[in-house]
């Protein structure tokens, strides 16, 4: 089963919690045991699993990634978004989450986040259940 969800970002860099959409897809699938893969088909976006209780964590992740990959004048890519490509590669474009008893297996404080590094844009996340 595959589903595409649209993600609208409003900032140049932001993390958007997409956990509820993925949970709903799992519920609708009626699959009790398996795996859900979340794939981001963009070269300047990513997906991660991290804390969803304190919004400061999202801010801090973006701050840390900007320290790891700042926008450098030495970059050659003509679009001027090499830092976004680098952040996407560091974070990664997919995550696998186990489904057990019809539910996502996530830790108490974990959420699934779409990571925008070159917005604002309308993006796509592809969800597959196996």
C-alpha positions in Angstrom: 0.0 0.0 0.0 1.3 3.4 -1.0 0.1 6.9 -0.1 1.4 10.3 -1.0 0.8 13.2 1.3 1.3 16.8 0.5 3.4 18.9 3.0 3.3 22.7 2.7 6.1 24.5 4.3 6.0 28.1 5.3 9.6 28.8 6.2 13.0 28.4 4.6 13.9 25.8 7.1 11.5 23.9 9.3 10.5 20.6 10.7 6.8 19.6 10.3 5.3 16.7 12.4 3.7 14.2 10.0 3.1 11.5 12.6 -0.6 11.8 12.7 -1.0 11.4 8.9 1.2 8.3 9.0 -0.7 6.8 12.0 -4.0 7.4 10.1 -2.7 5.6 7.0 -1.6 2.6 9.2 -5.1 2.5 10.9 -6.8 2.7 7.5 -4.6 -0.1 6.1 -5.8 -2.7 8.7 -2.3 -4.2 8.7 -1.5 -5.5 12.1 2.2 -6.4 11.7 4.6 -4.9 9.3 6.7 -1.9 8.4 5.9 1.6 7.2 8.6 3.4 5.1 8.5 7.2 4.8 10.3 8.4 1.7 11.0 12.0 0.8 11.6 12.4 -3.0 13.4 15.8 -2.8 17.1 16.6 -2.7 16.7 19.6 -0.3 14.3 17.9 2.2 14.5 14.9 4.5 12.7 12.9 7.2 13.7 12.2 10.7 12.4 10.7 13.9 12.9 12.9 17.0 11.3 14.4 20.1 7.8 15.7 19.7 7.1 17.0 23.2 9.3 20.2 23.2 9.2 22.4 20.1 12.6 23.8 21.1 14.1 20.5 19.9 13.1 21.3 16.3 14.7 24.8 16.6 17.8 23.2 18.1 18.1 20.6 15.3 17.9 23.2 12.6 20.5 25.4 14.5 22.9 22.4 14.8 22.5 21.5 11.1 23.2 25.1 10.1 26.4 24.9 12.1 27.4 21.6 10.4 26.4 22.9 7.0 26.3 26.7 6.7 25.7 28.5 3.4 29.3 29.0 2.2 30.4 31.4 -0.5 32.7 28.7 -1.8 29.8 26.5 -2.9 29.6 26.2 -6.7 26.0 25.0 -7.2 24.3 27.7 -9.2 20.9 27.5 -7.4 22.6 28.7 -4.2 21.1 25.9 -2.0 24.1 23.6 -1.6 23.7 23.8 2.2 20.1 22.4 1.8 21.4 19.5 -0.3 24.1 18.8 2.3 21.5 18.8 5.2 19.2 16.5 3.2 22.1 14.0 2.7 23.1 14.2 6.4 19.5 13.6 7.7 18.4 11.2 5.0 15.5 10.7 2.8 13.8 7.7 4.4 12.8 6.2 7.7 11.4 2.7 8.5 9.0 2.3 11.4 7.7 -1.0 12.7 4.0 -1.7 12.9 2.9 -4.0 15.7 -0.7 -4.7 16.7 -1.8 -2.2 14.1 0.2 0.7 15.6 3.4 2.5 14.9 6.2 1.5 17.3 7.6 4.8 18.4 9.0 5.9 21.7 7.0 7.9 24.1 8.4 11.2 22.9 9.1 10.4 19.3 7.5 11.9 16.3 8.1 11.7 12.5 9.2 15.0 11.0 9.4 16.2 7.4 12.5 18.4 7.3 12.4 21.4 5.0 15.8 22.9 4.1 14.9 25.1 1.0 11.4 26.4 1.5 8.8 27.5 1.5 7.4 25.0 -0.9 4.7 22.3 -1.4 6.4 18.9 -1.0 5.5 15.3 -1.1 6.1 12.5 1.4 5.5 8.9 0.1 4.4 6.4 2.7 4.5 2.6 2.0 3.3 -0.2 4.2 4.8 -3.7 3.8 
